[in-house]
Amino acid sequence: MTEWHGGDGGTLNAPVFGWMWPDKVPGGGPNTETGLPLVWITQQVVEPQDGRTGRRCVFCYDPEDDPAGDLALGAGADYYNEAMSCDWRAERRRRVECFQAAEVLYLHASRLGNAMADDDLTYVYSYDRCEENYWNSVAAGAKLPRPEERLSIAERAFAHCSVAAEAGIAESCYKLGDFLRDGRGCDKDVDKAYQWYRQAYDLGKSDSPLYWGSAALRLGKAHEEGEGCTQSFQEAKGWYSRAVAGLSAAVREGESWYRGAHKSAEAGLVRAEQEVSGKVLGGRRSIALVSLVRHNLCPSCHREGEGEL
């Protein structure tokens, strides 16, 4: 991360993003004790005259001009998408720096009460997008660290996911259930996990089939294993059936990363139907199959469902 004061004069040598404390520009911005700086937003451009590529400064983000955090959320999404388009080997540095810019901008939006930013930060921390190179307020000269900086990366992910789930974001509700089910960044609590899966399903019914389908997949697994609820293969069958319907619709709508989850739902439905009909491996479940279910793997390919946290 580069402390930078803008003013590239229209040249193409700007960094991926720059930051500066507000006391270095007249007129405002947050107090440095908040731990978040002003952010210089840059974009990669191609010079039409000679085809040169580089980065050009677009504007300086100041939360004083963004009361709802929407501007920070949008700019963070632009950086996140740019990072995802980078080749992780050949463009690793640019990729990480774009994720770093997204993190700082999402933190601004989160501080301004925009819960969608908390949902996005869950992804940043869960997948370690910045490769352990996260914003460090004190190292950058702030008087106090932000509260998140006292937590582990897993704890940060859980904290932001909790905020987004409490705000009623369906996607965050089932992700929060995953954290609680696995004890990741928090104490394990399968009963609360199940409750969040049900809430995600109920909220998701008025939203995308991706959300209610993903929640139904988790509810099917919960009933199959008896985690946080009564074990019931009949209930599992019903939830897996809903998951297949929702996730197949999501894949048709372009959510290709969830093909693995769709396959997992189909496999779960087959297992539940076999259990209900009493036609499972001579009446006994395969130990290997049980292990796959508990580790959230797709029995058909032994790989984690794509797009899953």
C-alpha positions as CSV (number, residue, x, y, z in Angstrom):
1,M,0.0,0.0,0.0
2,T,1.4,3.4,-1.0
3,E,1.0,6.7,0.7
4,W,0.4,9.0,-2.2
5,H,-1.0,12.5,-2.6
6,G,-2.3,12.2,-6.1
7,G,-1.4,14.8,-8.7
8,D,-0.2,12.6,-11.4
9,G,-0.7,15.4,-13.9
10,G,-2.6,13.2,-16.4
11,T,0.3,10.7,-16.8
12,L,-0.1,7.0,-16.6
13,N,2.2,6.3,-13.6
14,A,-0.3,6.3,-10.7
15,P,-0.2,3.4,-8.3
16,V,-3.1,0.8,-8.1
17,F,-4.4,3.0,-5.2
18,G,-3.0,5.6,-2.9
19,W,-3.9,6.8,0.5
20,M,-3.3,9.9,2.7
21,W,-4.4,11.1,6.1
22,P,-6.9,13.9,5.9
23,D,-4.8,16.4,7.8
24,K,-2.6,16.6,4.6
25,V,-5.4,18.0,2.5
26,P,-7.4,21.1,3.4
27,G,-10.9,20.7,4.5
28,G,-11.7,17.4,6.0
29,G,-12.2,13.7,5.9
30,P,-12.3,11.4,9.0
31,N,-10.1,11.9,12.1
32,T,-7.0,9.7,11.9
33,E,-8.1,7.9,15.1
34,T,-10.7,6.1,13.0
35,G,-7.8,4.3,11.3
36,L,-9.1,4.8,7.8
37,P,-7.5,7.2,5.3
38,L,-8.7,9.1,2.3
39,V,-8.2,6.9,-0.8
40,W,-7.0,7.9,-4.2
41,I,-8.9,5.8,-6.8
42,T,-7.1,5.0,-10.0
43,Q,-8.0,3.0,-13.1
44,Q,-6.0,1.1,-15.6
45,V,-6.2,2.8,-19.0
46,V,-4.8,2.5,-22.5
47,E,-3.5,5.6,-24.2
48,P,-5.4,5.9,-27.6
49,Q,-2.5,7.7,-29.4
50,D,0.2,5.1,-28.9
51,G,-1.4,2.2,-27.1
52,R,0.6,2.6,-23.8
53,T,-1.0,1.2,-20.7
54,G,-0.9,2.5,-17.2
55,R,-3.0,3.8,-14.4
56,R,-4.5,7.2,-14.1
57,C,-5.9,8.9,-11.0
58,V,-9.7,9.3,-11.1
59,F,-10.7,11.0,-7.8
60,C,-9.9,11.0,-4.1
61,Y,-12.5,9.2,-2.0
62,D,-13.6,11.1,1.1
63,P,-16.3,9.6,3.3
64,E,-17.6,13.1,4.1
65,D,-19.0,13.0,0.5
66,D,-20.5,9.6,0.9
67,P,-23.0,9.5,3.9
68,A,-24.5,6.1,3.0
69,G,-21.3,4.4,1.9
70,D,-22.6,3.7,-1.6
71,L,-19.7,5.3,-3.4
72,A,-17.1,3.4,-1.4
73,L,-19.1,0.2,-2.0
74,G,-19.1,0.7,-5.7
75,A,-15.4,1.7,-5.9
76,G,-14.5,-1.3,-3.8
77,A,-16.5,-3.6,-6.1
78,D,-14.6,-2.2,-9.1
79,Y,-11.3,-3.0,-7.5
80,Y,-12.5,-6.4,-6.4
81,N,-13.6,-7.3,-9.9
82,E,-10.3,-6.0,-11.4
83,A,-8.4,-8.3,-8.9
84,M,-10.5,-11.3,-9.9
85,S,-9.7,-10.7,-13.6
86,C,-5.9,-10.7,-12.9
87,D,-3.8,-13.7,-13.6
88,W,-2.9,-14.8,-10.1
89,R,0.6,-15.9,-11.2
90,A,1.7,-13.2,-13.8
91,E,-0.2,-10.3,-12.1
92,R,-0.1,-11.3,-8.5
93,R,1.1,-8.0,-7.2
94,R,-1.6,-6.0,-9.0
95,R,-4.2,-8.6,-7.9
96,V,-3.3,-8.3,-4.2
97,E,-3.1,-4.5,-4.3
98,C,-6.6,-4.3,-5.9
99,F,-7.9,-6.5,-3.1
100,Q,-6.2,-4.2,-0.6
101,A,-7.9,-1.2,-2.1
102,A,-11.3,-3.1,-2.0
103,E,-10.7,-3.9,1.7
104,V,-10.1,-0.3,2.7
105,L,-13.1,1.0,0.7
106,Y,-15.4,-1.7,2.0
107,L,-14.2,-0.8,5.6
108,H,-15.2,2.8,4.9
109,A,-18.7,1.7,3.7
110,S,-19.1,-0.6,6.7
111,R,-18.2,2.2,9.1
112,L,-20.9,4.3,7.3
113,G,-23.5,1.6,8.0
114,N,-23.6,-0.1,4.6
115,A,-24.2,-3.8,5.5
116,M,-23.5,-4.9,1.9
117,A,-19.9,-3.9,2.5
118,D,-19.8,-6.3,5.5
119,D,-21.0,-9.1,3.2
120,D,-18.2,-8.3,0.8
121,L,-15.6,-8.1,3.6
122,T,-16.7,-11.6,4.6
123,Y,-15.4,-12.8,1.2
124,V,-12.2,-10.7,1.4
125,Y,-11.2,-12.3,4.8
126,S,-12.6,-15.8,4.3
127,Y,-10.6,-16.3,1.1
128,D,-7.5,-14.3,2.4
129,R,-7.7,-12.2,-0.7
130,C,-4.9,-9.9,0.4
131,E,-2.6,-12.8,1.3
132,E,-2.3,-11.6,4.9
133,N,-1.4,-8.0,3.8
134,Y,-4.4,-6.2,5.3
135,W,-4.8,-2.6,6.2
136,N,-2.8,-1.7,9.3
137,S,-3.8,1.6,10.8
138,V,-1.0,2.0,13.3
139,A,1.7,1.1,10.8
140,A,0.3,3.8,8.6
141,G,0.5,6.3,11.4
142,A,-2.9,6.3,13.0
143,K,-3.2,6.9,16.7
144,L,-5.3,3.8,17.3
145,P,-5.9,0.6,15.4
146,R,-9.4,-0.1,14.0
147,P,-11.3,-2.7,16.1
148,E,-11.0,-5.3,13.3
149,E,-7.2,-5.2,13.5
150,R,-7.3,-6.8,17.0
151,L,-8.9,-9.9,15.5
152,S,-7.7,-12.8,13.5
153,I,-8.7,-13.0,9.9
154,A,-11.2,-15.7,10.7
155,E,-12.7,-13.6,13.5
156,R,-12.8,-10.5,11.2
157,A,-14.8,-12.6,8.6
158,F,-17.2,-13.8,11.3
159,A,-17.7,-10.3,12.7
160,H,-18.5,-8.7,9.4
161,C,-20.7,-11.6,8.4
162,S,-22.7,-11.3,11.6
163,V,-23.4,-7.6,10.9
164,A,-24.6,-8.4,7.4
165,A,-26.7,-11.3,8.5
166,E,-28.3,-9.2,11.3
167,A,-29.2,-6.7,8.6
168,G,-31.2,-9.3,6.8
169,I,-28.9,-10.2,3.9
170,A,-29.9,-13.7,2.9
171,E,-26.4,-14.7,1.6
172,S,-24.8,-13.6,4.8
173,C,-27.3,-15.6,6.8
174,Y,-26.3,-19.0,5.4
175,K,-22.6,-18.0,5.5
176,L,-23.0,-17.1,9.2
177,G,-24.5,-20.6,9.7
178,D,-21.4,-22.1,8.1
179,F,-19.1,-20.2,10.5
180,L,-21.2,-21.4,13.5
181,R,-21.4,-25.0,12.2
182,D,-17.6,-25.2,11.7
183,G,-16.6,-23.1,14.7
184,R,-14.6,-20.8,12.3
185,G,-13.8,-17.5,13.9
186,C,-16.3,-18.3,16.7
187,D,-17.5,-21.0,19.1
188,K,-19.1,-23.9,17.3
189,D,-22.9,-23.9,17.7
190,V,-24.8,-26.2,15.3
191,D,-28.2,-25.2,16.8
192,K,-27.7,-21.5,15.9
193,A,-26.2,-22.6,12.6
194,Y,-29.5,-24.4,11.7
195,Q,-31.5,-21.3,12.7
196,W,-29.5,-19.1,10.4
197,Y,-29.9,-21.5,7.6
198,R,-33.7,-21.4,8.0
199,Q,-33.6,-17.6,8.1
200,A,-31.5,-17.5,5.0
201,Y,-34.0,-19.8,3.2
202,D,-37.0,-17.6,4.3
203,L,-35.3,-14.4,3.2
204,G,-33.9,-15.9,0.0
205,K,-37.4,-16.9,-1.2
206,S,-38.1,-13.3,-2.1
207,D,-34.6,-12.9,-3.6
208,S,-32.4,-15.1,-5.8
209,P,-32.8,-18.9,-6.2
210,L,-29.0,-18.9,-5.5
211,Y,-29.7,-17.9,-1.9
212,W,-32.6,-20.1,-1.1
213,G,-31.1,-23.0,-3.0
214,S,-27.8,-22.7,-1.1
215,A,-29.7,-22.5,2.2
216,A,-31.8,-25.5,1.3
217,L,-28.6,-27.5,0.5
218,R,-27.3,-26.8,4.0
219,L,-30.7,-27.7,5.6
220,G,-30.7,-31.0,3.7
221,K,-27.2,-31.8,5.1
222,A,-28.3,-30.8,8.6
223,H,-31.3,-33.1,8.6
224,E,-29.2,-35.9,7.0
225,E,-26.7,-35.7,9.8
226,G,-28.9,-34.5,12.6
227,E,-26.9,-31.4,13.3
228,G,-28.9,-28.7,15.0
229,C,-32.1,-30.5,14.3
230,T,-33.7,-34.0,14.4
231,Q,-32.2,-36.4,11.9
232,S,-34.8,-37.2,9.3
233,F,-34.1,-38.5,5.8
234,Q,-37.6,-37.5,4.8
235,E,-36.9,-33.9,5.8
236,A,-33.5,-34.1,4.1
237,K,-35.1,-35.3,0.9
238,G,-37.4,-32.4,0.9
239,W,-34.7,-29.9,1.5
240,Y,-32.3,-31.4,-1.1
241,S,-35.1,-31.4,-3.6
242,R,-35.6,-27.6,-3.0
243,A,-31.8,-27.2,-3.3
244,V,-31.7,-28.9,-6.6
245,A,-34.4,-26.7,-7.9
246,G,-32.9,-23.4,-6.7
247,L,-29.3,-24.2,-7.6
248,S,-30.2,-25.5,-11.1
249,A,-32.1,-22.2,-11.7
250,A,-29.1,-20.2,-10.4
251,V,-26.7,-22.1,-12.8
252,R,-29.0,-21.5,-15.7
253,E,-29.0,-17.8,-14.8
254,G,-25.2,-17.7,-15.1
255,E,-24.0,-18.6,-11.6
256,S,-21.6,-21.1,-13.0
257,W,-19.4,-21.3,-9.9
258,Y,-22.3,-23.1,-8.1
259,R,-22.2,-26.1,-10.4
260,G,-20.4,-28.0,-7.7
261,A,-23.0,-27.1,-5.1
262,H,-25.7,-28.2,-7.5
263,K,-24.0,-31.6,-8.0
264,S,-23.8,-31.9,-4.2
265,A,-27.5,-31.2,-3.9
266,E,-28.3,-33.9,-6.5
267,A,-26.1,-36.4,-4.7
268,G,-27.7,-35.6,-1.4
269,L,-31.1,-36.1,-2.9
270,V,-30.1,-39.5,-4.2
271,R,-28.8,-40.5,-0.8
272,A,-31.9,-39.3,1.0
273,E,-34.2,-41.1,-1.4
274,Q,-32.2,-44.3,-1.0
275,E,-32.4,-44.0,2.8
276,V,-36.2,-43.4,2.7
277,S,-36.7,-46.4,0.5
278,G,-34.3,-48.6,2.5
279,K,-32.0,-49.3,-0.5
280,V,-28.7,-48.0,0.9
281,L,-25.7,-50.4,0.6
282,G,-27.6,-53.3,2.3
283,G,-29.2,-51.0,4.8
284,R,-25.9,-49.4,6.0
285,R,-24.4,-46.0,5.0
286,S,-21.0,-45.9,3.5
287,I,-18.4,-44.5,6.0
288,A,-16.6,-42.8,3.2
289,L,-19.8,-41.2,2.0
290,V,-20.6,-39.9,5.5
291,S,-17.2,-38.3,5.6
292,L,-17.8,-36.5,2.3
293,V,-21.1,-35.1,3.5
294,R,-19.6,-33.9,6.8
295,H,-16.8,-32.1,5.0
296,N,-19.1,-30.4,2.5
297,L,-17.6,-32.3,-0.4
298,C,-19.4,-33.4,-3.6
299,P,-19.5,-37.2,-3.6
300,S,-19.4,-37.3,-7.4
301,C,-16.0,-35.6,-7.7
302,H,-14.6,-35.4,-4.1
303,R,-14.1,-31.7,-4.5
304,E,-15.5,-28.7,-2.6
305,G,-18.6,-27.3,-4.1
306,E,-17.5,-24.3,-6.3
307,G,-18.6,-20.9,-5.0
308,E,-19.1,-22.2,-1.5
309,L,-17.6,-20.6,1.6
